[in-house]
């Protein structure tokens, strides 16, 4: 474990010092790729089970991911990536067959995440963590495509999430700006739902379990759930009659709650990096597990700045030139992450 940690630090430092790079970590060593196509080239050179580290900067996505990979970016919050820069992925992340167990964290994706393959098959155990997805998450490419055990953790999703072909899916401590559709049997725990339209529902589907979420939405119709058999426990709603669907089970929910009394600093119905999503009254709005509701409670409390789990560079100072003896003065401050 110590050896792997030291290797990770050396990779992160070398990538930070020398600009836009991607490191492919395999059983036989480390290979560095340069430029905007570095992620594409690292993917093509990788074998299933390898790890890819992306520096700050913008990278094109592979046409599709075709193997199991562990992918780590530098993060997507500006205030926590000042030493490295944010990791932007331009395009869509398409998961093809044989990607079971793929893990992706710390990226800002301009497009969508989707499953895409033509033959009947299932991709299992896909995890997205500490990511910002500007497009949709589409788990319903066609009738042949399925995913089992899809997990979203500590992330921000601006587009819709389509769960049509997903089984045993869960969303933890994330910020969801739009709809979750065809959601059947999904677990939602300690999220913020910002869906703010009067023509649809934030979550549509049957037999979902919703615990400790905050529905911070502008319209009552769009503030809740449509479907049958949903279970709602200790969620917060701004309106007196939020929709729960048919044949629902509900207890411990908080409603109506004045919008100005929810967050420390937020008065809009969309995600904004400048806002503070800590609760004004964390001791008042308690979840099913006795922690606060919202993203800072529960099993996976949101980390400030969504700092990824790989070693994080907090400070970088590199002298512009070497001294008279040819020495270059550099200073790095690196913190280990426990999750």
C-alpha positions in Angstrom: 0.0 0.0 0.0 2.8 2.4 0.9 4.5 1.7 -2.5 1.3 2.4 -4.4 0.8 5.6 -2.5 4.4 6.8 -3.3 3.9 5.8 -7.0 0.7 7.9 -7.0 2.5 10.9 -5.6 5.3 10.7 -8.1 2.8 10.4 -11.0 0.8 13.4 -9.7 3.9 15.6 -9.2 5.3 14.8 -12.7 2.0 15.5 -14.3 1.6 18.8 -12.5 5.1 20.0 -13.2 5.1 19.3 -16.9 1.6 20.2 -18.0 -1.2 18.4 -19.7 -0.5 14.7 -19.3 -2.1 11.3 -18.7 -0.4 8.5 -16.9 -1.2 4.9 -17.5 -0.3 2.7 -14.5 0.0 -1.0 -15.4 1.4 -4.0 -13.7 4.7 -3.4 -15.6 5.1 0.3 -14.9 4.0 3.8 -15.8 3.6 5.2 -19.3 3.1 9.0 -19.9 1.0 10.4 -22.7 0.9 14.0 -23.8 -1.6 16.4 -25.4 -5.3 16.6 -25.8 -5.4 13.1 -27.2 -3.5 11.7 -24.2 -6.6 10.1 -22.7 -7.5 8.4 -26.0 -4.0 7.0 -26.4 -3.8 5.9 -22.8 -7.1 4.0 -23.1 -5.9 2.3 -26.3 -2.7 1.2 -24.7 -4.3 0.0 -21.5 -5.4 -3.5 -20.5 -8.4 -4.3 -18.4 -7.8 -3.5 -14.8 -5.3 -0.7 -15.4 -5.4 2.7 -13.8 -5.4 6.1 -15.7 -4.5 9.4 -14.0 -5.4 12.6 -15.8 -3.8 15.9 -15.0 -5.6 19.2 -15.1 -6.5 20.4 -18.6 -8.9 19.4 -21.4 -8.8 15.9 -23.0 -10.8 14.3 -25.8 -12.7 11.2 -24.7 -12.1 7.8 -26.4 -14.8 6.9 -28.9 -15.9 4.3 -26.4 -14.4 2.7 -23.3 -14.0 -1.0 -24.0 -12.3 -2.4 -20.9 -12.4 -2.2 -17.2 -10.5 0.9 -16.1 -9.9 3.0 -12.9 -9.9 6.6 -14.1 -8.8 9.5 -11.7 -8.9 13.2 -12.6 -7.8 16.2 -10.6 -11.3 17.4 -9.7 -13.9 19.9 -11.0 -14.1 22.6 -8.3 -11.9 25.6 -9.1 -11.0 26.4 -5.5 -9.6 22.9 -4.9 -7.7 22.6 -8.2 -5.7 25.8 -8.2 -2.4 23.9 -8.1 -3.4 21.4 -10.8 -6.2 22.9 -12.9 -9.6 21.1 -13.5 -9.8 17.9 -15.5 -12.1 18.5 -18.4 -13.2 15.6 -20.7 -14.5 16.9 -24.0 -17.3 14.7 -25.5 -19.2 11.7 -24.2 -18.0 8.8 -22.1 -19.5 5.7 -23.8 -19.2 2.5 -21.9 -19.1 -0.5 -24.2 -19.2 -4.2 -23.3 -16.5 -5.7 -21.0 -16.3 -2.6 -18.8 -17.7 -4.2 -15.7 -16.2 -2.7 -12.6 -15.1 0.6 -14.2 -14.6 3.4 -11.7 -14.4 7.1 -12.7 -13.8 10.1 -10.5 -12.6 13.7 -10.4 -13.6 14.8 -13.9 -15.7 17.6 -15.5 -17.4 16.0 -18.5 -18.9 18.3 -21.2 -21.1 15.6 -22.7 -23.0 12.6 -21.4 -22.3 9.2 -19.9 -24.1 6.3 -21.6 -24.0 2.6 -22.2 -23.9 1.7 -25.8 -23.6 -1.8 -27.4 -25.7 -3.7 -29.8 -25.7 -7.2 -28.6 -27.6 -8.3 -25.5 -25.4 -8.0 -22.5 -25.1 -6.4 -19.0 -22.5 -4.1 -17.7 -22.2 -4.3 -13.9 -20.6 -2.4 -11.1 -20.1 1.0 -12.7 -19.2 3.9 -10.2 -19.0 7.6 -10.8 -17.6 9.7 -7.9 -16.6 13.3 -7.4 -17.6 14.1 -11.0 -19.5 16.8 -12.7 -21.6 15.6 -15.7 -22.9 18.4 -17.9 -24.9 16.1 -20.1 -27.2 13.2 -19.3 -26.5 9.8 -17.8 -28.2 7.5 -20.1 -28.5 3.9 -19.0 -31.1 3.1 -21.7 -29.4 3.1 -25.1 -31.5 0.3 -26.5 -33.5 -2.8 -25.4 -30.3 -5.0 -25.4 -28.4 -2.8 -23.0 -28.5 -3.2 -19.2 -26.5 -2.2 -16.2 -26.5 -3.8 -12.8 -25.1 -2.1 -9.7 -24.7 1.5 -11.0 -23.6 3.9 -8.3 -23.3 7.7 -8.3 -21.5 9.3 -5.3 -20.7 12.9 -4.4 -21.2 14.1 -7.9 -23.1 16.9 -9.8 -25.3 16.0 -12.7 -26.7 18.8 -14.8 -28.7 16.7 -17.3 -31.3 13.9 -16.8 -30.5 10.5 -15.5 -32.4 7.7 -17.5 -32.6 4.5 -15.4 -34.7 2.5 -17.9 -32.3 -0.4 -18.2 -30.7 -0.1 -14.7 -31.1 -2.6 -11.9 -29.9 -2.2 -8.3 -28.9 1.5 -8.8 -28.1 4.0 -6.1 -27.4 7.8 -5.9 -25.7 9.1 -2.8 -24.8 12.6 -1.7 -25.1 14.2 -5.1 -26.6 17.3 -6.6 -29.1 16.6 -9.4 -30.3 19.5 -11.5 -32.8 17.7 -13.7 -35.0 14.7 -13.9 -34.5 11.1 -13.0 -36.7 9.1 -15.3 -37.8 5.5 -15.6 -36.4 5.1 -12.1 -37.5 1.7 -10.8 -36.1 0.4 -7.5 -33.4 3.1 -7.2 -32.1 4.2 -3.8 -31.7 7.9 -3.4 -30.0 9.0 -0.2 -28.8 12.4 1.0 -29.1 14.2 -2.3 -30.2 17.7 -3.4 -32.8 17.7 -6.2 -33.1 21.0 -8.1 -35.5 20.0 -10.9 -37.6 23.1 -11.4 -40.3 22.6 -14.0 -44.1 22.5 -13.7 -44.7 19.9 -16.3 -43.0 16.9 -14.9 -41.7 15.3 -11.7 -38.2 15.3 -10.2 -38.2 11.5 -10.1 -40.5 9.3 -12.2 -40.8 5.5 -11.5 -41.9 2.8 -9.2 -40.7 1.2 -6.0 -37.9 3.7 -5.3 -36.5 4.4 -1.8 -35.9 8.1 -1.0 -34.2 9.0 2.2 -32.8 12.2 3.6 -33.0 14.2 0.3 -33.8 17.9 -0.2 -36.2 18.8 -3.0 -35.3 22.4 -3.6 -37.6 23.2 -6.5 -39.6 26.1 -7.8 -42.8 24.3 -8.6 -44.9 22.1 -6.4 -45.8 19.7 -9.2 -42.1 19.2 -10.1 -40.9 18.8 -6.5 -41.6 15.2 -5.9 -42.2 11.7 -7.2 -44.5 10.1 -9.8 -45.2 6.4 -9.9 -46.3 3.7 -7.5 -44.9 2.0 -4.4 -42.3 4.6 -3.6 -41.0 4.9 -0.1 -40.1 8.4 1.2 -38.4 8.9 4.6 -37.1 12.2 6.1 -37.0 14.2 2.9 -37.4 17.9 2.8 -39.9 19.7 0.5 -40.7 23.4 0.1 -44.4 22.9 -0.6 -47.3 21.7 1.6 -48.5 19.0 -0.8 -45.6 17.5 -2.6 -46.5 14.6 -5.0 -45.5 11.2 -3.7 -47.2 9.0 -6.4 -49.6 6.2 -5.7 -49.6 3.6 -3.0 -46.6 5.2 -1.4 -45.1 4.8 2.1 -44.0 8.0 3.8 -42.8 9.1 7.3 -40.6 11.7 8.9 -40.7 14.0 5.9 -40.4 17.8 6.4 -42.9 20.0 4.6 -43.6 22.8 3.9 -40.2 24.4 4.6 -39.4 28.1 3.7 -36.7 28.2 1.0 -34.8 30.9 2.8 -34.4 28.6 5.9 -32.8 25.7 4.1 -29.2 26.5 3.0 -26.5 28.7 4.5 -26.3 30.5 1.1 -28.5 29.5 -1.8 -31.5 31.3 -3.3 -31.5 29.7 -6.8 -32.9 26.4 -8.2 -29.8 25.4 -10.1 -26.3 24.2 -9.1 -23.8 27.0 -8.6 -20.2 26.6 -7.4 -20.5 29.9 -5.4 -23.3 28.7 -3.3 -23.1 27.1 0.2 -25.2 24.0 0.5 -24.6 23.4 4.2 -27.9 23.5 6.2 -28.8 26.5 8.2 -30.3 24.2 10.8 -28.5 20.8 10.6 -29.9 19.8 14.1 -33.4 20.4 13.0 -33.5 18.3 9.8 -32.4 14.9 10.8 -32.2 11.9 8.5 -33.0 8.2 9.1 -29.5 7.5 10.3 -29.5 10.4 12.9 -27.2 12.6 10.8 -28.4 15.7 8.9 -30.3 15.4 5.7 -28.7 16.7 2.5 -25.3 16.1 1.0 -23.3 16.6 4.2 -25.0 13.8 6.1 -25.5 10.1 5.5 -23.0 7.4 4.6 -20.9 9.4 2.1 -20.8 13.0 3.3 -19.9 15.5 0.6 -16.3 16.6 0.6 -15.6 20.3 0.3 -14.4 21.0 -3.2 -15.3 17.3 -4.1 -11.6 16.5 -3.8 -10.9 13.1 -5.4 -9.5 10.2 -3.4 -6.1 10.1 -5.0 -3.3 12.2 -3.4 -4.2 15.9 -3.7 -1.8 18.7 -4.5 -2.8 21.7 -2.3 0.2 23.9 -3.2 2.7 24.1 -6.1 5.6 26.6 -6.3 8.2 26.0 -9.1 10.9 28.6 -9.6 11.0 30.0 -13.2 14.7 29.4 -13.5 17.4 27.3 -11.8 20.1 28.9 -9.6 23.8 29.3 -10.4 24.4 25.7 -9.5 21.7 24.4 -11.8 19.3 23.6 -9.0 15.6 24.2 -9.5 13.7 25.1 -6.4 10.2 23.4 -6.2 7.7 23.2 -3.4 4.7 20.9 -3.2 2.2 20.4 -0.5 0.3 17.1 -0.9 -2.4 15.7 1.2 -3.5 12.0 1.3 -7.2 11.3 1.0 -8.8 8.6 3.1 -11.8 8.2 0.7 
